[in-house]
Amino acid sequence: MLEGKNILVGITGGIAAYKICSLIRLYKKAGASVRVVATPNALKFVTKLTLQTISNNDVYVEQFDIDEYRPEHIALTDADIFVIAPTTANTIGKIANGICDNLLTTTACAFTKPTLIVPAMNNNMWNNKFVQENITKLENAGYKILHPSDGFLACGTNAIGRMKEPEEIFEATVKIFEQKIQKLSGKKILITTGGTKEKIDPVRYITNNSSGKMGIALANTAAKMGAEVTLISTFKVEGNFKNIVTETAREMENAVKNNLAPQDCIIMAAAVSDYRAASYSEQKIKKTDSDRISLELVKNPDILKEISALQSNKIIVGFCAESENLLENANAKIKNKGCDYIIANDISRSDIGFNSDENEVYIIDKNLNTKHIEKDTKQNIAVKILEKIFE
Ligand SMILES: Cc1cc2nc3c(=O)[nH]c(=O)nc-3n(C[C@H](O)[C@H](O)[C@H](O)COP(=O)(O)O)c2cc1C
């Protein structure tokens, strides 16, 4: 969920500031890029050098320390989220009242994406009438507040005011991203994935190199985006969706047709064998003296073409894996199949496509408008595909 995200961590002058080193590590481990903005008082509790080393980035403190014309309080707002932890009573008061007297409070004022405030302070400070009014004001304005816990405080008492632990702040951050991407709630999506297997005899079959990873990434991502997902795959897949396992093209065709009615969208990412053995041999085919034998093949159903012809009110998406003339073949395929979108990928490249965790695709619509999605993880490619087709 945090892979590739740009997180701005704000640190203020509270005793819990030292714990933010662990939080930064959790974000980094999850694949996020972290920049830190600290108040001058925060650096009395944790050093700039430590924060720089852990975040692998510059630490921003001074508002008027500008090398080139790029005011940092505006430059820092390109982050996906601003997590201010710990947030002192002082900084809470300033943000709630639009005061911008240091780089952190000025950045908070200019920040338009989600801000997570993680208060930490002595219990009397937390219960102070003005602090509570400021918290309510921030909550009403859409700021996310991770309320402090009851626990052992640095001042020696056991009371409310203790900052939530780094793991809990991490979870709260993930949740904000999850809520932000619940764009597909209420949608029903059927996805196929994997390479079909066409039996020749009890030990042999025709199949292909498809790993099913792109379809699994689409299923996981669509579920995270709030969709109700049915994944028809050629092997069992665990996830937050209904999974139906089929082996052959004809079994997959039946499963797709039986589950078609309620769907808003069908994404056919499976590599379906074009042909199957004309007859299945109940016994293992024996080696003979002949140097050649032939195997007669018959055409499998074209599931994508059939459902595209049937459905007018559903978004139908096919995949096109080509080893040459990628766009030419993909354009011909969308015309031939009659689907709404074709996702084309180049399987001649070993760094993307089959079995790789990364991909690079073109999304082509019925009018042959083509959108190039640059090389990225299959999870991130899945987000972009789903965003495009539900645009
Ligand atoms: C040892 C020590 C610990 C402190 N811990 C906290 C704290 O946990 N929460 C808080 O709101 N203020 C705390 N303060 C007070 C803040 O440091 C003070 O209000 C300061 O002005 C906050 O500045 P800032 O919000 O610009 O970082 C502490 C002060 C000291 C000396």
The ligand as an SDF file (V2000), in Angstrom:
LIG
                    3D

 31 33  0  0  0  0  0  0  0  0999 V2000
   11.7140   17.7570   28.2000 C   0  0  0  0  0  0  0  0  0  0  0  0
   10.5240   18.3550   27.4990 C   0  0  0  0  0  0  0  0  0  0  0  0
    9.5420   17.5470   27.0160 C   0  0  0  0  0  0  0  0  0  0  0  0
    8.4290   18.0840   26.3730 C   0  0  0  0  0  0  0  0  0  0  0  0
    7.4860   17.2310   25.8840 N   0  0  0  0  0  0  0  0  0  0  0  0
    6.3800   17.7590   25.3140 C   0  0  0  0  0  0  0  0  0  0  0  0
    5.3660   16.8900   24.8340 C   0  0  0  0  0  0  0  0  0  0  0  0
    5.4720   15.6600   24.8820 O   0  0  0  0  0  0  0  0  0  0  0  0
    4.2770   17.4630   24.2740 N   0  0  0  0  0  0  0  0  0  0  0  0
    4.1110   18.8080   24.1550 C   0  0  0  0  0  0  0  0  0  0  0  0
    3.0780   19.2540   23.6710 O   0  0  0  0  0  0  0  0  0  0  0  0
    5.0800   19.6340   24.6070 N   0  0  0  0  0  0  0  0  0  0  0  0
    6.1940   19.1480   25.1610 C   0  0  0  0  0  0  0  0  0  0  0  0
    7.1840   19.9990   25.6170 N   0  0  0  0  0  0  0  0  0  0  0  0
    6.9950   21.4340   25.4110 C   0  0  0  0  0  0  0  0  0  0  0  0
    7.3480   21.8450   23.9790 C   0  0  0  0  0  0  0  0  0  0  0  0
    8.6900   21.4780   23.7100 O   0  0  0  0  0  0  0  0  0  0  0  0
    7.1420   23.3330   23.8060 C   0  0  0  0  0  0  0  0  0  0  0  0
    5.7620   23.6520   23.9400 O   0  0  0  0  0  0  0  0  0  0  0  0
    7.6790   23.8370   22.4960 C   0  0  0  0  0  0  0  0  0  0  0  0
    7.3710   25.2150   22.3590 O   0  0  0  0  0  0  0  0  0  0  0  0
    7.0990   23.1030   21.3170 C   0  0  0  0  0  0  0  0  0  0  0  0
    7.6280   23.6320   20.1160 O   0  0  0  0  0  0  0  0  0  0  0  0
    7.1810   23.1090   18.6760 P   0  0  0  0  0  0  0  0  0  0  0  0
    5.7360   22.8270   18.7360 O   0  0  0  0  0  0  0  0  0  0  0  0
    7.4950   24.2540   17.7690 O   0  0  0  0  0  0  0  0  0  0  0  0
    8.0420   21.9340   18.3650 O   0  0  0  0  0  0  0  0  0  0  0  0
    8.3010   19.4750   26.2370 C   0  0  0  0  0  0  0  0  0  0  0  0
    9.3250   20.3030   26.7150 C   0  0  0  0  0  0  0  0  0  0  0  0
   10.4050   19.7580   27.3530 C   0  0  0  0  0  0  0  0  0  0  0  0
   11.4660   20.6670   27.8900 C   0  0  0  0  0  0  0  0  0  0  0  0
  1  2  1  0
  2  3  1  0
  2 30  2  0
  3  4  2  0
  4  5  1  0
  4 28  1  0
  5  6  2  0
  6  7  1  0
  6 13  1  0
  7  8  2  0
  7  9  1  0
  9 10  1  0
 10 11  2  0
 10 12  1  0
 12 13  2  0
 13 14  1  0
 14 15  1  0
 14 28  1  0
 15 16  1  0
 16 17  1  0
 16 18  1  0
 18 19  1  0
 18 20  1  0
 20 21  1  0
 20 22  1  0
 22 23  1  0
 23 24  1  0
 24 25  2  0
 24 26  1  0
 24 27  1  0
 28 29  2  0
 29 30  1  0
 30 31  1  0
M  END
$$$$
